């Protein structure tokens, strides 16, 4: 590179300010396209819709306008561009990613909870949540809860909660669009939503996408179809939703240093993975009294996967959940009292190629209340009790093993509305996660089952929202006991080379700060920045005192949204990720993955019902790794990310 990544980030920041001088003052942006925290409908704070963020925590929202105008091609791109998370991407196309919040590395899949309309995407195995099952065109908004949410959401809500809210069938609208880009990438997307006068609503959507991929043996074909039927009546709503997903992928694998230098697009693998997923979701939202509502949902997700990864494999996975809850509001002299109480039941069944069978049954009761102490001060109290039962039948021993564990966590927090524009909050939340089925399967000989991971999170934050700007800052300190982690160096006669096992650390610690700022520079220009500092340290085990691998201390996101004219708009996004150790380099002895600055842009056009966009990602043509992991046997393993790539979309809304 001719310029350093940091210099490019500063250059982008100054260009945002310069653009203000040429913005057209007579052009209005009717909706705020930033990621903001106040004056937005929020579900994640209480698990029911509220007009404001009532919880003593930081919740960021990526709204529908930013989604439509951004350069994002998928959900992973949206999360990455928010500046709130760090992404591990082994294929470079967003189809196989892991999301990290609050400094979690290789174990992040089970420490960040991902929801779609409240339904869990997380698994009871090491498999990451399948973000690609959510088409970006179906997303209404994304709510990101920063930090622990153990009392309200339970297992795996340790580093944060990402809740994807999809579009509903309450209005009549539709669209069709086609896209094409580099690597013979193309997709067709259509959706239709209609509401009848008798209360019946329907929503249909479908997407077909194919690509040759950036690298050799990187082909993909993806199809998803969703249908929803709803019925609204005077006191509530009933709905049923069905989704089917076909996901076929070629897997190019990792490259060593020599192969990367020769040709970063090559692959020596012939691996592949094909899968189908069926999801059904049905529920009711019923007003019981003037103050109390019942929200109950049942969902089932069944997946079947097969392929070749240095050998043939197949696995079957089924998750069923039942999540009824009561939500109440009572007006008091000093304000409104909010109460949420519910029951979560999640049953997971997993069977793999070698005929091992696993089952996990998790049940929990929880209660959260927001008590108005006066007109400007709210006290939040919450608690959850969870129990889990694991049943493992190993094909190697033909022996069934059962394990039962429980966890109880509590929450207390204060939210103080200093003025109409400012809010201060302080919170202590306890969190936990139970070991997943894969982790129980590879422990030390003396350990039959791993202990539950337990933690305590302290947070303090301040928010200010004026007519033309929003500023949010949050400080946190997270301590964990019995953190579940893979230790590659611990002596284990049954491990690879006599080493390696999933263990419980004695203790570990994360702390940091998030600063988010958005400014309306002119009526036609919005700019913003998000900075995160993450101090993640291994404080026990074989690598005590070392940094958590593949977690950058510093990240910075900059964006600008410029309405050029009534029809044209420009969205520019820059993402700076600081240097970090390769994953699995727990000893911190290998060279770091260098810092990277990725610049993306999207030019959008809209006239009447027609719309189009031209997106250029990685504008400066950076050569970087979407993921890198170190192995004592093979050294550095690189998963190259795409270089400069473009995408053109044309669509019609009606």
C-alpha positions as CSV (number, residue, x, y, z in Angstrom):
1,X,0.0,0.0,0.0
2,X,1.2,3.5,-0.7
3,X,-0.7,4.9,2.3
4,X,-1.1,3.4,5.7
5,X,-4.5,2.1,6.8
6,X,-4.6,4.7,9.6
7,X,-3.9,7.5,7.1
8,X,-6.7,6.3,4.9
9,X,-9.1,6.4,7.8
10,X,-8.2,9.9,8.7
11,X,-8.4,10.9,5.0
12,X,-12.0,9.5,4.8
13,X,-12.9,11.4,8.0
14,X,-11.7,14.7,6.7
15,X,-13.5,14.1,3.4
16,X,-16.8,13.7,5.2
17,X,-16.4,17.2,6.6
18,X,-15.3,18.7,3.3
19,X,-18.4,17.2,1.6
20,X,-20.6,19.4,3.9
21,X,-19.5,22.5,2.1
22,X,-20.9,21.3,-1.3
23,X,-24.0,19.6,0.0
24,X,-27.3,20.9,-1.4
25,X,-29.1,22.6,1.4
26,X,-32.5,22.4,-0.3
27,X,-32.5,18.6,-0.4
28,X,-34.1,16.9,2.6
29,X,-33.3,13.5,4.1
30,X,-36.6,12.5,5.5
31,X,-35.5,9.6,7.6
32,X,-32.3,9.4,9.7
33,X,-30.1,6.7,8.1
34,X,-27.7,6.4,11.0
35,X,-27.2,3.7,13.6
36,X,-28.8,5.3,16.7
37,X,-30.0,4.6,20.2
38,X,-32.9,6.9,21.1
39,X,-36.4,7.6,19.8
40,X,-36.7,4.2,18.0
41,X,-39.1,1.3,18.5
42,X,-37.1,-1.2,20.5
43,X,-37.9,-4.9,21.1
44,X,-34.7,-6.2,22.6
45,X,-34.9,-4.1,25.8
46,X,-38.0,-6.0,27.2
47,X,-38.7,-8.7,24.6
48,X,-41.8,-6.6,23.6
49,X,-42.2,-3.5,21.5
50,X,-41.5,-0.2,23.3
51,X,-41.2,3.3,21.9
52,X,-37.9,4.0,23.6
53,X,-34.9,2.2,25.0
54,X,-36.1,1.5,28.6
55,X,-33.2,-0.8,29.6
56,X,-30.1,0.5,31.4
57,X,-27.9,-0.5,28.5
58,X,-26.7,0.5,25.1
59,X,-28.9,-0.7,22.2
60,X,-27.9,0.3,18.7
61,X,-30.4,0.1,15.8
62,X,-29.6,-0.3,12.1
63,X,-32.8,1.0,10.5
64,X,-34.4,0.1,7.1
65,X,-33.1,3.2,5.4
66,X,-29.5,2.5,6.2
67,X,-30.0,-1.1,5.1
68,X,-31.4,-0.1,1.7
69,X,-28.8,2.6,1.1
70,X,-25.7,0.9,2.4
71,X,-23.1,-1.1,0.4
72,X,-24.0,-4.3,2.3
73,X,-24.7,-7.4,0.3
74,X,-25.7,-9.6,3.3
75,X,-26.3,-9.6,7.0
76,X,-22.6,-10.1,7.8
77,X,-21.8,-7.0,5.8
78,X,-24.4,-5.0,7.8
79,X,-23.0,-6.1,11.1
80,X,-19.4,-5.4,10.1
81,X,-20.3,-1.9,8.8
82,X,-22.0,-1.0,12.1
83,X,-18.6,-0.9,13.8
84,X,-20.0,-2.8,16.8
85,X,-18.7,-6.3,16.1
86,X,-15.7,-8.1,14.7
87,X,-16.2,-10.7,12.0
88,X,-14.4,-13.9,11.1
89,X,-15.2,-14.9,7.5
90,X,-13.6,-18.1,6.1
91,X,-15.2,-17.8,2.6
92,X,-15.2,-14.1,2.0
93,X,-18.9,-13.9,1.0
94,X,-20.6,-13.7,4.3
95,X,-22.0,-17.2,4.1
96,X,-19.8,-18.7,6.9
97,X,-19.0,-16.1,9.5
98,X,-18.7,-15.8,13.2
99,X,-19.6,-12.6,15.1
100,X,-17.5,-11.4,18.0
101,X,-18.5,-8.9,20.7
102,X,-16.7,-7.9,23.9
103,X,-13.5,-9.7,23.0
104,X,-14.4,-13.3,22.4
105,X,-12.2,-15.3,20.0
106,X,-12.6,-18.8,18.9
107,X,-15.4,-19.4,21.4
108,X,-17.4,-16.5,20.2
109,X,-20.1,-18.6,18.5
110,X,-21.5,-19.5,21.9
111,X,-20.9,-16.1,23.6
112,X,-22.9,-13.8,21.3
113,X,-26.6,-14.6,20.9
114,X,-28.1,-14.0,17.5
115,X,-31.9,-13.9,17.1
116,X,-34.3,-13.5,14.2
117,X,-37.6,-12.1,15.4
118,X,-36.7,-13.5,18.8
119,X,-35.9,-17.0,17.5
120,X,-32.4,-18.3,18.2
121,X,-29.9,-18.9,15.4
122,X,-27.3,-20.2,17.8
123,X,-26.7,-23.9,18.0
124,X,-25.9,-26.3,20.9
125,X,-22.8,-27.3,18.9
126,X,-19.7,-25.4,17.8
127,X,-21.4,-24.5,14.5
128,X,-21.8,-20.8,14.1
129,X,-25.2,-19.2,13.6
130,X,-26.2,-19.3,9.9
131,X,-26.5,-15.6,9.1
132,X,-26.9,-16.2,5.4
133,X,-30.3,-17.8,6.1
134,X,-31.7,-14.2,6.5
135,X,-32.0,-12.4,3.2
136,X,-31.0,-8.8,3.6
137,X,-34.1,-7.7,1.6
138,X,-36.4,-9.2,4.3
139,X,-34.8,-7.2,7.2
140,X,-36.7,-4.3,8.6
141,X,-34.1,-3.4,11.2
142,X,-31.3,-4.8,13.4
143,X,-31.1,-4.2,17.2
144,X,-27.7,-4.7,18.8
145,X,-27.7,-5.0,22.6
146,X,-24.2,-4.4,23.8
147,X,-23.0,-6.6,26.7
148,X,-24.5,-9.2,28.9
149,X,-28.2,-9.9,28.9
150,X,-28.3,-13.1,30.9
151,X,-31.4,-12.5,33.0
152,X,-33.6,-11.6,30.0
153,X,-32.2,-13.9,27.3
154,X,-30.2,-16.6,29.2
155,X,-27.7,-19.0,27.8
156,X,-25.1,-17.6,25.4
157,X,-26.1,-13.9,25.9
158,X,-22.7,-13.0,27.3
159,X,-20.9,-10.6,24.9
160,X,-24.1,-9.2,23.4
161,X,-27.4,-9.9,21.6
162,X,-28.1,-9.3,17.9
163,X,-31.8,-9.3,17.1
164,X,-32.8,-9.2,13.5
165,X,-36.4,-7.9,13.0
166,X,-37.9,-8.9,9.6
167,X,-40.6,-7.2,7.7
168,X,-44.3,-7.9,8.4
169,X,-47.4,-8.6,6.4
170,X,-49.4,-5.6,7.8
171,X,-49.1,-3.5,4.7
172,X,-49.5,-4.0,0.9
173,X,-46.3,-3.7,-1.0
174,X,-43.9,-5.7,-3.1
175,X,-40.7,-5.6,-5.0
176,X,-38.6,-7.5,-7.5
177,X,-34.9,-7.0,-8.2
178,X,-32.0,-8.5,-10.0
179,X,-28.3,-8.2,-9.2
180,X,-25.0,-9.1,-10.9
181,X,-21.3,-8.6,-10.1
182,X,-17.8,-10.0,-10.1
183,X,-17.0,-13.7,-10.0
184,X,-20.2,-14.5,-12.1
185,X,-22.3,-13.5,-9.1
186,X,-26.0,-13.0,-9.7
187,X,-29.2,-13.2,-7.7
188,X,-32.9,-12.6,-8.2
189,X,-35.1,-11.5,-5.2
190,X,-38.9,-10.9,-5.0
191,X,-41.3,-10.3,-2.2
192,X,-45.0,-9.5,-1.8
193,X,-47.0,-8.5,1.2
194,X,-50.7,-7.8,1.3
195,X,-53.2,-7.1,4.1
196,X,-56.9,-7.7,3.6
197,X,-59.8,-5.8,5.2
198,X,-60.8,-8.9,7.2
199,X,-57.5,-8.9,9.1
200,X,-55.7,-11.6,7.1
201,X,-52.2,-10.8,5.9
202,X,-49.8,-12.6,3.7
203,X,-46.1,-12.2,3.0
204,X,-44.1,-14.1,0.4
205,X,-40.4,-13.8,-0.4
206,X,-37.9,-15.7,-2.4
207,X,-34.2,-15.4,-3.4
208,X,-32.0,-17.3,-5.7
209,X,-28.2,-16.5,-5.7
210,X,-25.3,-18.1,-7.5
211,X,-21.6,-17.2,-7.7
212,X,-18.3,-18.7,-8.8
213,X,-16.7,-17.1,-5.7
214,X,-13.5,-15.2,-5.4
215,X,-11.3,-18.3,-5.1
216,X,-11.0,-21.6,-6.9
217,X,-13.4,-24.2,-5.7
218,X,-15.5,-21.4,-4.2
219,X,-18.8,-21.9,-6.1
220,X,-22.1,-21.4,-4.3
221,X,-25.8,-21.7,-4.9
222,X,-28.3,-20.4,-2.4
223,X,-32.1,-20.5,-2.4
224,X,-34.5,-19.3,0.3
225,X,-38.3,-19.1,0.3
226,X,-40.5,-17.7,3.0
227,X,-44.2,-17.6,3.4
228,X,-46.2,-16.0,6.3
229,X,-49.9,-16.0,7.0
230,X,-51.2,-13.7,9.7
231,X,-54.6,-12.8,11.1
232,X,-55.2,-9.6,13.1
233,X,-58.3,-9.1,15.2
234,X,-59.4,-6.6,17.8
235,X,-57.4,-8.1,20.7
236,X,-54.4,-9.6,19.0
237,X,-52.8,-11.5,16.2
238,X,-52.1,-15.0,15.1
239,X,-49.3,-15.9,12.6
240,X,-47.6,-18.9,11.0
241,X,-44.4,-18.7,9.0
242,X,-42.6,-21.3,6.9
243,X,-39.1,-21.0,5.5
244,X,-37.0,-23.4,3.3
245,X,-33.3,-23.0,2.6
246,X,-31.0,-24.8,0.2
247,X,-27.3,-23.9,0.6
248,X,-24.7,-25.6,-1.6
249,X,-21.0,-24.5,-1.1
250,X,-17.6,-25.4,-2.4
251,X,-15.0,-25.0,0.3
252,X,-11.6,-23.7,-0.9
253,X,-9.9,-24.2,2.5
254,X,-6.9,-22.3,3.9
255,X,-3.6,-21.3,2.2
256,X,-0.1,-21.4,3.8
257,X,2.3,-18.5,3.5
258,X,3.9,-19.9,0.3
259,X,0.6,-20.6,-1.4
260,X,-0.7,-17.1,-0.5
261,X,2.3,-15.4,-2.0
262,X,2.0,-17.5,-5.2
263,X,-1.7,-17.0,-5.8
264,X,-4.2,-15.9,-3.1
265,X,-7.1,-17.1,-5.2
266,X,-6.0,-20.8,-5.6
267,X,-7.3,-23.8,-3.8
268,X,-5.9,-27.3,-3.4
269,X,-9.1,-28.7,-2.0
270,X,-12.1,-30.4,-3.5
271,X,-14.2,-30.0,-0.3
272,X,-17.9,-29.1,-0.4
273,X,-20.9,-28.8,1.9
274,X,-24.5,-29.0,0.8
275,X,-27.4,-28.4,3.2
276,X,-31.1,-27.9,3.5
277,X,-32.9,-26.2,6.3
278,X,-36.7,-26.1,7.1
279,X,-38.0,-23.6,9.6
280,X,-41.6,-23.2,10.9
281,X,-42.7,-20.6,13.4
282,X,-46.1,-19.9,14.8
283,X,-47.4,-17.7,17.5
284,X,-49.9,-15.5,19.1
285,X,-49.9,-11.9,20.5
286,X,-53.0,-11.6,22.6
287,X,-54.2,-8.7,24.8
288,X,-55.5,-10.3,28.0
289,X,-56.5,-7.1,29.8
290,X,-56.0,-3.4,29.4
291,X,-52.5,-3.8,31.0
292,X,-51.4,-7.4,30.2
293,X,-50.5,-9.2,27.0
294,X,-49.5,-12.8,26.2
295,X,-46.9,-13.4,23.5
296,X,-46.2,-17.1,22.8
297,X,-44.2,-18.6,20.0
298,X,-43.3,-22.2,18.9
299,X,-40.6,-22.8,16.3
300,X,-38.8,-25.7,14.8
301,X,-35.6,-25.7,12.7
302,X,-34.4,-28.9,11.0
303,X,-31.1,-29.0,9.1
304,X,-29.5,-31.8,7.1
305,X,-25.9,-31.4,5.8
306,X,-23.6,-33.6,3.9
307,X,-20.3,-33.1,2.0
308,X,-16.6,-33.8,1.9
309,X,-14.0,-32.4,4.3
310,X,-11.0,-34.6,3.9
311,X,-13.6,-37.4,4.0
312,X,-17.3,-37.8,3.6
313,X,-19.5,-36.4,6.3
314,X,-23.2,-35.8,7.2
315,X,-25.1,-34.4,10.2
316,X,-28.6,-33.8,11.2
317,X,-29.7,-31.1,13.5
318,X,-33.1,-30.2,15.0
319,X,-34.0,-27.4,17.4
320,X,-37.5,-26.9,18.9
321,X,-38.3,-23.9,21.1
322,X,-41.4,-22.8,23.0
323,X,-41.2,-19.3,24.4
324,X,-44.4,-17.9,26.0
325,X,-44.2,-14.7,28.0
326,X,-46.4,-12.1,29.7
327,X,-45.8,-8.4,29.2
328,X,-47.5,-5.8,31.3
329,X,-47.7,-2.0,31.7
330,X,-49.2,-0.1,34.6
331,X,-49.4,3.6,34.9
332,X,-48.3,5.0,38.3
333,X,-48.0,8.5,39.5
334,X,-44.3,8.7,38.9
335,X,-44.3,6.9,35.6
336,X,-45.0,3.5,33.9
337,X,-44.2,0.1,35.5
338,X,-43.2,-2.6,33.0
339,X,-43.1,-6.3,33.8
340,X,-42.0,-9.1,31.6
341,X,-42.2,-12.7,32.8
342,X,-41.7,-15.9,30.7
343,X,-40.6,-19.4,30.2
344,X,-38.1,-20.7,27.6
345,X,-37.8,-24.3,26.5
346,X,-35.3,-25.3,23.9
347,X,-34.7,-28.9,22.8
348,X,-31.8,-29.7,20.5
349,X,-31.0,-33.0,18.8
350,X,-27.8,-33.7,16.9
351,X,-26.5,-36.8,15.0
352,X,-23.2,-36.9,13.1
353,X,-21.4,-39.1,10.6
354,X,-20.1,-41.5,13.1
355,X,-23.5,-42.2,14.6
356,X,-22.9,-40.3,17.8
357,X,-26.2,-38.9,19.1
358,X,-26.5,-35.8,21.3
359,X,-29.5,-34.2,23.0
360,X,-29.8,-31.0,25.0
361,X,-32.9,-29.9,26.9
362,X,-32.8,-26.4,28.3
363,X,-35.6,-24.8,30.4
364,X,-35.7,-21.5,32.1
365,X,-38.0,-19.1,34.0
366,X,-37.3,-15.4,34.1
367,X,-38.7,-12.1,35.4
368,X,-37.8,-8.5,34.6
369,X,-39.4,-5.4,35.9
370,X,-38.7,-1.7,35.2
371,X,-39.8,0.4,38.1
372,X,-40.3,4.2,37.9
373,X,-38.7,5.7,41.0
374,X,-39.7,9.2,39.7
375,X,-40.5,10.7,36.4
376,X,-36.9,10.6,35.3
377,X,-35.4,7.6,37.1
378,X,-36.1,4.0,36.4
379,X,-34.9,0.9,38.3
380,X,-34.5,-2.4,36.4
381,X,-34.5,-5.7,38.3
382,X,-34.4,-9.1,36.7
383,X,-33.6,-12.7,37.4
384,X,-33.5,-16.0,35.5
385,X,-33.2,-19.7,36.6
386,X,-32.1,-22.1,33.9
387,X,-31.7,-25.9,33.9
388,X,-30.0,-28.0,31.2
389,X,-29.9,-31.8,30.7
390,X,-27.4,-33.3,28.2
391,X,-27.6,-36.8,26.9
392,X,-24.6,-38.1,24.8
393,X,-24.5,-41.4,23.1
394,X,-21.0,-42.1,21.7
395,X,-20.5,-44.5,18.9
396,X,-17.0,-45.2,20.1
397,X,-18.1,-46.5,23.6
398,X,-21.8,-47.2,22.9
399,X,-22.2,-45.7,26.4
400,X,-24.9,-43.1,27.2
401,X,-23.9,-40.2,29.5
402,X,-26.2,-37.9,31.2
403,X,-25.5,-34.5,32.8
404,X,-27.6,-32.0,34.6
405,X,-26.6,-28.4,35.4
406,X,-28.4,-25.2,36.5
407,X,-27.7,-21.5,36.7
408,X,-29.4,-18.6,38.4
409,X,-28.5,-15.0,37.3
410,X,-29.7,-11.6,38.4
411,X,-29.8,-8.0,37.0
412,X,-30.0,-4.6,38.5
413,X,-29.7,-1.3,36.7
414,X,-30.6,2.4,36.8
415,X,-31.6,4.6,33.8
416,X,-31.7,8.3,34.6
417,X,-33.1,10.8,32.1
418,X,-31.0,13.8,32.9
419,X,-33.0,15.9,30.4
420,X,-35.0,15.5,27.3
421,X,-31.8,15.0,25.3
422,X,-29.6,13.1,27.8
423,X,-29.7,9.8,29.5
424,X,-27.3,8.1,32.0
425,X,-27.3,4.4,32.8
426,X,-25.6,2.0,35.2
427,X,-26.1,-1.8,35.2
428,X,-24.8,-5.0,36.7
429,X,-25.9,-8.1,34.9
430,X,-24.9,-11.7,35.5
431,X,-24.5,-14.1,32.6
432,X,-23.9,-17.8,31.9
433,X,-23.5,-20.3,29.2
434,X,-23.7,-24.1,29.3
435,X,-21.1,-26.2,27.4
436,X,-22.3,-27.3,24.0
437,X,-22.5,-30.9,22.8
438,X,-19.2,-30.7,20.9
439,X,-17.3,-29.3,23.8
440,X,-18.4,-32.0,26.1
441,X,-17.1,-34.5,23.6
442,X,-13.5,-33.5,23.8
443,X,-12.3,-32.9,27.4
444,X,-9.4,-34.2,29.6
445,X,-9.7,-37.8,30.7
446,X,-10.5,-36.7,34.2
447,X,-13.3,-34.5,33.1
448,X,-16.6,-36.1,32.1
449,X,-18.6,-32.8,31.7
450,X,-17.5,-29.2,31.7
451,X,-18.9,-26.8,34.3
452,X,-21.2,-24.0,33.3
453,X,-19.5,-20.7,32.5
454,X,-20.6,-17.8,34.8
455,X,-19.9,-14.1,34.5
456,X,-20.6,-10.6,35.8
457,X,-20.8,-7.6,33.6
458,X,-20.7,-3.9,34.8
459,X,-21.6,-1.2,32.4
460,X,-21.9,2.6,32.6
461,X,-23.0,4.8,29.7
462,X,-24.2,8.2,28.6
463,X,-26.4,9.2,25.7
464,X,-27.1,12.6,24.2
465,X,-29.4,13.2,21.3
466,X,-30.0,16.7,19.8
467,X,-31.9,17.6,16.7
468,X,-28.9,17.1,14.5
469,X,-26.6,14.7,16.4
470,X,-26.4,11.6,18.6
471,X,-23.5,10.7,20.9
472,X,-23.3,7.5,22.9
473,X,-20.5,6.2,25.1
474,X,-20.4,3.0,27.1
475,X,-17.7,1.6,29.4
476,X,-17.8,-2.1,30.5
477,X,-16.0,-4.6,32.7
478,X,-16.7,-8.3,32.2
479,X,-15.3,-11.0,34.5
480,X,-15.9,-14.7,33.8
481,X,-15.5,-17.8,36.0
482,X,-15.1,-21.3,34.4
483,X,-14.9,-19.7,30.9
484,X,-15.2,-22.6,28.4
485,X,-12.2,-22.5,26.0
486,X,-10.2,-24.9,23.8
487,X,-6.6,-25.1,25.1
488,X,-4.3,-26.4,22.3
489,X,-1.3,-26.9,24.6
490,X,-2.7,-28.6,27.6
491,X,-1.4,-32.2,28.0
492,X,-4.0,-34.8,26.9
493,X,-3.1,-38.3,25.9
494,X,-6.2,-38.5,23.7
495,X,-5.5,-35.2,22.0
496,X,-3.7,-34.4,18.8
497,X,-0.1,-35.0,19.4
498,X,-0.9,-35.7,23.1
499,X,-2.2,-32.1,23.5
500,X,-5.4,-30.2,23.5
501,X,-8.8,-30.2,25.2
502,X,-11.8,-28.1,26.0
503,X,-11.4,-26.8,29.5
504,X,-12.8,-24.5,32.2
505,X,-10.5,-21.5,32.9
506,X,-10.3,-20.4,36.5
507,X,-11.1,-16.8,35.6
508,X,-10.9,-14.3,32.7
509,X,-11.6,-10.7,32.0
510,X,-12.7,-8.3,29.3
511,X,-13.1,-4.5,29.4
512,X,-13.4,-1.7,27.0
513,X,-15.2,1.3,25.7
514,X,-17.6,2.1,22.8
515,X,-18.1,5.6,21.4
516,X,-20.8,6.2,18.7
517,X,-21.4,9.5,17.1
518,X,-23.7,10.6,14.3
519,X,-24.1,14.2,12.9
520,X,-26.4,15.8,10.4
521,X,-24.0,18.2,8.8
522,X,-26.5,19.6,6.4
523,X,-30.1,18.7,5.5
524,X,-28.7,16.4,2.8
525,X,-25.6,15.0,4.5
526,X,-25.2,12.7,7.5
527,X,-21.9,11.4,8.8
528,X,-20.9,9.2,11.7
529,X,-18.2,7.2,13.5
530,X,-18.1,4.3,15.9
531,X,-14.9,3.5,17.8
532,X,-14.4,0.5,20.1
533,X,-11.5,-0.3,22.4
534,X,-11.4,-4.0,23.6
535,X,-9.0,-5.3,26.2
536,X,-9.4,-9.1,26.2
537,X,-6.9,-11.0,28.2
538,X,-6.5,-14.7,29.2
539,X,-6.1,-14.5,33.0
540,X,-5.8,-18.2,33.7
541,X,-4.7,-21.5,32.1
542,X,-1.6,-22.2,30.0
543,X,-1.5,-18.7,28.5
544,X,-2.2,-16.5,31.5
545,X,-1.5,-12.8,30.8
546,X,-1.8,-13.2,27.0
547,X,-4.2,-11.4,24.6
548,X,-7.2,-13.3,23.2
549,X,-6.3,-14.2,19.6
550,X,-8.0,-12.7,16.6
551,X,-9.5,-9.9,18.7
552,X,-8.4,-6.4,17.7
553,X,-7.9,-3.8,20.4
554,X,-9.0,-1.0,18.2
555,X,-11.7,-0.7,15.6
556,X,-13.1,2.4,13.9
557,X,-16.0,2.7,11.5
558,X,-16.7,5.9,9.5
559,X,-19.7,6.5,7.2
560,X,-21.4,9.3,5.3
561,X,-24.8,9.3,3.7
562,X,-25.2,12.1,1.1
563,X,-28.4,12.9,-0.8
564,X,-26.9,14.3,-4.0
565,X,-30.3,15.2,-5.5
566,X,-33.9,14.1,-5.3
567,X,-33.1,10.9,-7.1
568,X,-29.4,10.2,-6.3
569,X,-27.6,9.4,-3.1
570,X,-24.1,8.3,-2.1
571,X,-23.2,6.1,0.9
572,X,-19.5,5.6,1.8
573,X,-18.3,3.4,4.6
574,X,-14.8,2.8,5.9
575,X,-13.8,0.1,8.4
576,X,-10.5,0.1,10.2
577,X,-9.6,-3.1,12.2
578,X,-6.4,-3.0,14.2
579,X,-3.8,-5.7,14.2
580,X,-4.5,-8.9,16.1
581,X,-2.9,-12.3,16.7
582,X,-3.8,-15.2,14.5
583,X,-6.5,-17.4,16.0
584,X,-5.2,-20.2,18.1
585,X,-2.0,-18.3,18.7
586,X,-2.7,-18.3,22.4
587,X,1.0,-18.0,23.2
588,X,1.1,-14.7,21.2
589,X,4.3,-15.8,19.6
590,X,3.6,-15.5,15.9
591,X,3.4,-12.5,13.7
592,X,0.1,-10.6,13.9
593,X,-2.5,-10.1,11.3
594,X,-1.8,-6.6,10.1
595,X,-4.3,-3.7,10.5
596,X,-6.7,-3.2,7.6
597,X,-8.8,-0.4,6.3
598,X,-11.6,-1.4,3.9
599,X,-13.4,1.3,2.0
600,X,-16.9,0.6,0.5
601,X,-19.3,2.8,-1.4
602,X,-22.8,2.6,-2.9
603,X,-24.4,5.0,-5.4
604,X,-28.2,4.7,-5.2
605,X,-30.8,5.9,-7.7
606,X,-34.6,6.1,-7.2
607,X,-37.3,7.4,-9.5
608,X,-41.0,6.7,-8.9
609,X,-41.2,3.0,-8.2
610,X,-37.8,2.1,-9.8
611,X,-34.6,1.9,-8.0
612,X,-31.0,0.9,-8.7
613,X,-27.6,0.7,-6.9
614,X,-24.0,0.4,-7.9
615,X,-21.8,-0.9,-5.1
616,X,-18.1,-1.1,-4.9
617,X,-16.6,-3.0,-2.0
618,X,-12.9,-2.9,-1.0
619,X,-12.5,0.2,-3.2
620,X,-8.8,0.5,-2.5
621,X,-8.2,-3.1,-3.5
622,X,-6.7,-4.3,-0.2
623,X,-5.3,-7.8,0.0
624,X,-6.2,-9.1,3.4
625,X,-7.5,-12.2,5.3
626,X,-11.1,-12.6,6.3
627,X,-9.7,-15.1,8.8
628,X,-6.3,-16.4,9.8
629,X,-5.5,-19.3,12.2
630,X,-2.2,-20.6,13.4
631,X,-1.4,-24.3,13.7
632,X,1.8,-25.8,15.3
633,X,1.7,-28.4,12.5
634,X,1.2,-26.3,9.4
635,X,2.0,-22.7,10.6
636,X,-0.2,-19.8,9.4
637,X,-3.5,-20.7,7.6
638,X,-4.9,-17.9,5.6
639,X,-8.5,-17.4,4.3
640,X,-8.2,-14.6,1.8
641,X,-11.0,-12.0,1.4
642,X,-12.1,-10.7,-2.0
643,X,-10.3,-7.8,-3.5
644,X,-12.1,-4.9,-5.2
645,X,-15.6,-6.1,-6.3
646,X,-18.7,-4.6,-7.7
647,X,-22.4,-5.3,-7.7
648,X,-25.2,-3.7,-9.8
649,X,-28.8,-4.0,-8.7
650,X,-32.0,-3.0,-10.6
651,X,-35.4,-3.2,-9.0
652,X,-39.0,-2.2,-9.0
653,X,-41.3,-1.5,-6.0
654,X,-45.1,-1.5,-6.1
